[in-house]
């Protein structure tokens, strides 16, 4: 997951620029895996990054990668995305890469994202477009970008859709004012 080919297809600096990270932003990386995006996020913000992943072994890999890179601000959390051990309105930004299609209760996960996000917070979600291709999950489990966009809009988010490459899209979001 840290190979150079992946960095070519998903260039962290270009993708994270969409999230408009600033020094001091507190970020939750949902489905952080072994830290492919978590480490660059922590290097940009220089403060707390919650790395949430359901798989403890992935977080072990993240800890090793963080140690190798000298990053000490990451707080690993073993959890699914429907009940995270993060305080209400604790994060400025949420990032998630290629995991939305794996969530069993998407509505509940989005409500949880709303709960941990501060007012005026931003989200950046990457996922697989519903196109047939050799890499990624089966077409049957992919969520079409227009469908996921509509789900987030139904939960009170303003959503801009972007194409990252032929098979991956990004949803750049903020909460609508109530």
C-alpha positions in Angstrom: 0.0 0.0 0.0 3.0 2.3 0.3 4.4 1.4 -3.1 5.5 4.0 -5.7 2.9 2.9 -8.2 0.1 3.8 -5.7 1.7 7.3 -5.2 1.6 7.8 -8.9 -2.1 6.9 -9.1 -3.0 8.7 -5.9 -0.5 11.5 -5.4 -0.9 12.4 -1.7 0.1 16.1 -2.1 -2.3 16.8 -4.9 -5.2 14.9 -3.3 -4.6 16.4 0.2 -4.5 19.9 -1.4 -8.2 19.5 -2.0 -8.7 19.3 1.8 -7.0 22.7 2.3 -5.0 21.5 5.3 -3.4 24.1 7.5 -0.9 23.8 10.3 -2.9 23.2 13.5 -5.9 21.4 11.8 -7.0 18.4 13.8 -7.9 15.7 11.3 -9.5 12.2 11.4 -8.3 9.8 8.7 -11.1 7.3 8.5 -9.9 3.9 7.2 -6.3 5.0 7.6 -4.8 1.7 6.8 -1.0 1.7 7.1 -0.8 5.5 6.8 -0.4 6.2 3.1 -2.3 9.5 3.6 -2.1 9.7 7.4 1.6 10.5 7.5 1.4 13.3 4.9 -1.6 14.7 6.8 0.3 14.7 10.1 3.4 16.3 8.4 1.2 19.2 7.1 -0.8 19.8 10.2 1.8 19.1 12.9 -0.9 18.3 15.4 -3.3 15.5 16.3 -4.4 13.1 13.5 -6.9 10.4 14.5 -6.1 7.3 12.5 -9.2 5.2 12.6 -9.2 1.7 11.1 -11.0 -1.5 11.9 -7.9 -3.7 11.4 -5.3 -3.6 14.2 -2.6 -4.9 12.0 -3.0 -2.0 9.6 -2.6 0.4 12.5 0.6 -1.5 13.6 2.0 -0.9 10.1 1.0 2.8 10.5 2.8 3.0 13.8 6.0 1.6 12.3 5.7 4.0 9.3 5.1 7.0 11.6 8.2 6.0 13.7 10.3 5.7 10.6 9.1 9.2 9.5 9.5 10.7 12.9 5.8 11.6 13.2 4.5 11.5 16.8 1.1 13.2 16.5 -1.0 10.3 15.3 -3.5 8.7 17.6 -4.5 5.3 16.3 -8.1 4.1 17.0 -9.3 0.6 16.3 -12.9 1.1 15.3 -15.4 0.8 12.5 -16.8 4.2 11.3 -20.2 4.0 13.0 -19.0 4.5 16.6 -15.7 6.2 16.9 -14.0 7.1 20.2 -13.6 10.7 19.2 -15.2 13.6 21.1 -18.1 15.6 19.6 -16.9 18.4 17.3 -13.2 17.4 17.9 -11.9 17.6 14.3 -11.5 20.3 11.7 -11.2 18.0 8.8 -12.1 14.4 7.9 -10.3 12.4 5.2 -11.2 8.9 4.0 -9.8 7.0 1.1 -11.4 4.0 -0.6 -13.5 2.7 2.3 -17.0 4.0 1.9 -18.0 1.0 -0.2 -17.0 -1.2 2.7 -19.3 0.4 5.4 -22.3 -1.7 6.4 -24.4 1.3 7.6 -23.4 4.3 5.5 -26.1 6.6 7.0 -24.9 5.9 10.6 -21.3 6.4 9.5 -22.2 9.8 8.0 -24.0 10.8 11.1 -20.9 9.9 13.1 -18.8 12.1 10.8 -21.2 15.0 11.4 -20.9 14.4 15.2 -17.1 14.6 15.3 -16.7 17.4 12.8 -16.6 21.0 14.0 -18.9 23.6 12.5 -17.4 24.8 9.2 -15.3 21.6 9.0 -14.5 20.0 5.7 -14.4 16.4 4.4 -12.7 14.8 1.6 -13.9 11.3 0.6 -12.2 9.2 -2.1 -13.8 6.1 -3.5 -14.0 3.7 -6.4 -16.2 4.8 -9.3 -18.8 2.2 -10.4 -16.9 1.3 -13.5 -15.5 -2.1 -14.5 -11.8 -2.3 -14.1 -9.1 -4.7 -13.1 -8.2 -3.1 -9.8 -10.2 -2.3 -6.8 -13.3 -4.0 -5.4 -15.9 -5.8 -7.5 -18.2 -3.5 -9.5 -21.2 -4.9 -7.5 -20.0 -3.2 -4.2 -18.8 0.1 -5.6 -20.9 3.2 -4.9 -21.5 5.4 -8.0 -20.2 8.9 -7.3 -23.6 10.5 -8.0 -25.3 8.2 -5.5 -22.7 8.8 -2.7 -22.9 12.5 -3.4 -26.7 12.4 -3.0 -26.4 10.4 0.2 -24.1 13.1 1.7 -26.3 15.9 0.4 -29.3 14.2 2.1 -27.4 14.4 5.4 -26.8 18.1 5.1 -23.5 18.5 3.3 -22.6 20.7 0.4 -20.7 18.4 -2.0 -18.4 19.1 -5.0 -17.5 16.0 -7.0 -14.0 15.7 -8.6 -12.4 13.0 -10.7 -9.1 11.8 -9.4 -8.4 9.3 -12.2 -10.4 6.9 -14.4 -11.5 4.7 -11.5 -11.5 7.0 -8.4 -13.5 10.0 -7.5 -13.4 12.6 -4.7 -16.2 14.3 -2.9 -15.0 17.6 -1.3 -17.6 18.6 1.3 -18.6 21.0 4.0 -21.6 21.1 6.3 -24.5 23.3 5.3 -25.5 25.9 7.8 -28.6 25.0 9.8 
